[in-house]
Amino acid sequence: MPRQTPFYLIITHRDKGTFSAEGPMIDDRRWNHAIVVAQKAGRQVRCATASGFSAADAGRNWVQRYSGKQVLPGEIVHL
């Protein structure tokens, strides 16, 4: 069941060391499907729920805890 509170999703590409902040959204099922399709194609991509008040805020929070270069939304996996 979709969440009722909007949230952000961080998509990571391990091979390239990049990530994108996607959202806000209340349903990540389409994103999860796109991640699975990319993984089946051999890409090293993952997703995680992120905290923040905006996509930029979620990206800053992510890079403080982890590493990587932020790329534009939809650059790693797009719907």
N, C-alpha and C positions, 0 to 999 in steps of 0.2 A: 504494500500500500504506500502511495506517495506521502511524503512528509507534508505537514501543513505550514511549516516555517521555512522561508527561503534560505538556501545555503549555497555554498560555493564548492566546486570540485576542482581538485588539482590533478592534472594529467601529467605524468612524468614519462620521459623517454630516456631510459637508462643508457642506451648506446651513445646518445648524443649529449647526455648530461643537461637536458633542458626540461622545463616544465611550463605549463600554461594554467592560468586560473580561469575557470569557466563558471558562468552563472551571473546572476542568481537564478536558482531553479528550485522547484519543489519536488521534482521527479527526475531521478537520474537513470532510469531504465534504458533510455535510448543511448545515453553515454556508455553505460555498462555494456550494452550490446556492441557498440562500436569498438570498445576496448577488446572484447573477446574476439571480434573479427580480426582486429589488428594483431592480436597475439597468435591466432591461428595462422596468420600469414607470416609469422616468424619475428614480428617486431617486439621489442622489449619495452612495452608500455604498461603502465599501471595507473590506477586512480585512487584518490583518497579524499574524504570529506575535509574541507578546510574551514577554519574560523575566520571571521572578518566582517566588516560592515560594507565592504565593496570588493570587487575583484582585485583591485590594486592592494587593498589592505590584506586580503587573503594571501596574495603573492608575497608581500613583505613578511607576513607571519611565517609562511612556508620557508623562505630563504633564511630566516633567522634560525630555524630549527634544523634545517637540512641544507642541501647545497644545490647548485644548478643555476643555469641562466634562464631567466624568464623570457618566453616568446609570446607572440600574440595569440589571443584566444582562437581556437580552431586550427592552429598550425600543426599540432601533433596528430590529433584525431578530429575529424569534423563530421557532422551529422549530415 
